[in-house]
Amino acid sequence: MQASAETSKQAQTRVRRWERAITRLMFQPSLAGFNDRLGVLE
């Protein structure tokens, strides 16, 4: 049970990372400068 719980947490983290990356790619053409600033902050 613990192994499955850890797997689900890892899956959620992975999904969030993908959502973040996809959102960044979607908005990059219109907000390229803003994304560059975010990249520097990160």
Residue, then its C-alpha position, 0 to 999 in steps of 0.5 A: m500500500q505504501a509503495s502505491a501511495e508513493t507512486s501516486k504522489q510521484a505521478q501527481t508531481r510529474v503531471r504538475r511538471w508537465e502542465r507547467a511545461i506545456t503552459r510555458l510552451m503555449f504562452q511562449p510565442s505571445l509572452a516570450g519576454f515574460n517567460d525569459r524573466l521567469g526562466v531567470l527567476e527559476 
